Structure formats: structure tokens, C-alpha cells
């Protein structure tokens, strides 16, 4: 009996030592593993002013098209292609409605011009994170008037994930009141898209670009 008791004690001691060694090993692996990046960008929204009953609100400060122009470097909704040309000298060309290609994703008469992100000037000013060289900005005109600016961030070998760049840009536009612009950030295929749309576009506001040929 004493022999069996001592043997059991030794067995339990060996098992306890093995468990402790395993715990130390797991702890070592956990310590060696890189910490996950859980950083989330904070989008600063304008202050709200509630009514006395607390059931409705307005923005505490009145916003106007000038608020949009300050972010875009001078562009506002309703500009003609010719007016956009004068505000974006880096385009290197004069835009004319009759010469613009048709945006086939819309049922109405929408035309567009696209600008490489690298040469978009003030339109990409808030972005410091990486984005792929194929990235570009699209200016869309409805019946001759600018109604949407759409940024399409695409990856490449040097920047396989342009999500941070899209988040930076979106953070600059989402504080705008919905009376000035509707802002949306979404993903289609491997493209990160930020759309800023004129509120009066009605049904066109919800129509998103879809990446094709994936």
C-alpha cells in the first residue's frame, strides 16, 4: 500500500509538473505573438441642438455649400463642367458636357470625368495613408451639373489594403450636414469607395458604383 501511495504521489507530481510546463509554454507563445492592431478612427461629428421635448434635433451650427468647398478645394455641387475646369487647373483640359462619356450605371443622363488620385490635388489632400497607383477620383454630372464626387481607392503591390486611406477621406466629409452633402464609404470588389453626393439628387443618392470584371 505505501508503495502504491508513493507511486501515485509521484505520478500526480509528474502530471502537475507537465501541466505547469505547458502553461509556461502557452504563456511564452502568447507573449511572443504580435498584438493585434485594434485602432479605430474616430469620426468627429458636429454638435447637435435638440428641441425642448427632446424628440428632434438640428446641427448646432448652420452649414452651407461653403463648408463643402473648403474640403474639396473649391468644388461645390451644381457647377458645370466648364466651371469645374477653372477650379481644377491640374486637369490640364477644359471640360464640356457634350464631350464627356456617359456613366452607364445610371438610368438618367449622367456623365463623368476621372482623375488619377496622384494628380487630384485638393481632392486627395486629407489622405496620408497609402493607396494603389490605379486609384482615381470621378466627378459625375447630372444634366450638366456636378452632383457627386466618388473616390475609388484600389490596391497594388506597394499598398495591398487602401482601407485606411478611404477612412481618412471619409472622416473629412462625414461631418457635413445632410443638407449640404450625403457621404458614404463602402467596398465593392477589392475597391474602397467614398461617395459624396448632392442632397437634391434624390433616387441617385443610393445608387452605388459596382466594380465589374472581378
N, C-alpha and C positions, 0 to 999 in steps of 0.2 A: 504493500500500500504506500509506504513512504516513497518508494522509488517511482511509483506511478504519479504521486503528487508532485515530486520534484520535476519529473519529466513534463507534467502538464504546465508547471510554472515556467520551465524553460521554453516550452512551446508558445505559451502566451507572451513571454518576454520577447521571443523572436518575432512573433506576429506584430507586437506593439512597435518594435524597432523598425520593422519593414514599413508599417503604416506611417510612422514618423518620417522615415526616409522619403516615402512617396509624397507626403505633404510638403517637405522641404523642396523636393524636385519640382512639384507643381508650382510652388511659390516662386521658385527661381525662374521658371518659364514665364510666369505671369509678369515678373519684374522685368524680364528681358524683352517681352513683347512691346512693340511701339504703341503709344497711346493713340486712340482714335481721335481724329480732328472733329470735334463737335461744335465748332464755332458757327454761329448763326448770325447773319447780317441783320441788324436792327433797322427797320424802315421807320423813319420819323414822320409821323403824320401831323397835320396842322391841328391846332386846338379846336374843340367843338363847343358850341354855346347852345345849351338846352333851354327849352321854354319852361314856363313856370310849372306846368303839370308834369314835366319830365318825360314826355312821350314823343317829342320831335326835337330836331336839332338843326343848326346851320353851322358853317365854318365861322369861327370867331373873327377871322379877317376876311374881307371881301377879296376874291380873286378875279382877275381879268385876263384877257389874252396876253397882256404884257408878261404875266407870270410864265407862260409857255415860251414866249420869245426869249426870255432870259436864259432858259435852259437849252434851247435849240440854236442859240447864236443868231436870233433874228427872225426865224421862221414862225409864222402863225397860220392857222387854218384859214382857208378862203383865198389864199394867194394863187394867182395864175402861174403857169409855167414860166412866163417871161419875168414875173416878179421874183420867183424863186431863183432864176438865173442871176439876177442882180444881187441877191443876198448871199449867194454861194459862188463866189468868184472861182473857187477851186474846181468847179465843174469843167471849166475850160470850154464851155459851149453854151449857146443860147437855146433855151428850151422853147418849143412851140407845140401847142396841143395837137395839131394835125399831124405832127411828125412822131409823136410818142407811140410806143407799142401798146397794144390792148392787154389788160390783165384778164385772162380768160377765166379765172376763178370766180369772177363776179358776173351776175346776170345783167347788171346795168353797165352803162358806158364808163368804164374805169380804165385809165391809162397810167403808165408809170415810167419812172426813170430810176436806174440803180447806180449806186456809187460805191466803189470799193471802200471798205472800212478804213483802210490805211490812209485814204485821202479825204475822209469825210469831215475833217476839221472839227468845228464846234459840235457837230452831231455825235462825235465819239469822245468828246472832251472828258466826261466823268469817268471813263474806263481806264483803269490802270492794270487790271488783271490781263492774262494772256488770252488771245483768241487766234483762230487759224487764219492763214493768209486768204483763203477763199471767202471770208466773211464780208458782208456788204450791207448797205442801207438802201431801202426802197422808199421813194416818195410816190404816193398814189394820189391821183387826181380824179375827182368825180365831176363829170360835166364841166371840166375846165378848172376846177378849184381844188386846191390841196385839202385832203380830208384825213389822210393817215400817213404816219411815218412808221416804217417797220424795219427793225434791225434784225438781221439773220446772222447769228454767231455760229460759225462752223469750225469743226476741229481740223487739225492737221498733225503732222509728226511732232512738231515742236510744242503744240498745245492740244493734247488729246481730249481735254474737257474744258470747254469755254463757259461752263455754268457760272463761275464766279464773275466773269465779265458781264454776262447778262444780268446778274443780280445787282452789280454796281450801277448799271444803266437804269434798271427798273427802279432802284432806290431814288433816283433823281426825279422820276416822273410820277411815281405813285402818290406823293403828297399833293399833287394838283387836284383841285376840286373837280367833281364830275360835271360842273357847269363849264369847265374850261377844256377838259380832256378826259377820256377814258383810257386807262393804262392796263395792259395785260402782259403777263410773262408766261409762256408755255413752251413745251417741247414738241417737236414733230420730227420723226426720224432721228437723225443724230444732230439736228439743228436746235439751238436755243433761240427763241424768238421773243422780242419785245415789241408790242404794237401800242402806239399812242394814236388815238382816234378822236376826230371831232365829234362832240356830242350830238349834233344835228344829223349825223349820218344814219340814224335810226337802225333799220334792219342790218345795215352793213357793219355795225359795230361788233356784232357777234360772229361775223364771218372771218374765220382764221385761215391763214395760209397753211397749206399742207405740202410737205416735202414729197416729191414724187421721184420715181426711178431708184428706189432704195434697193 
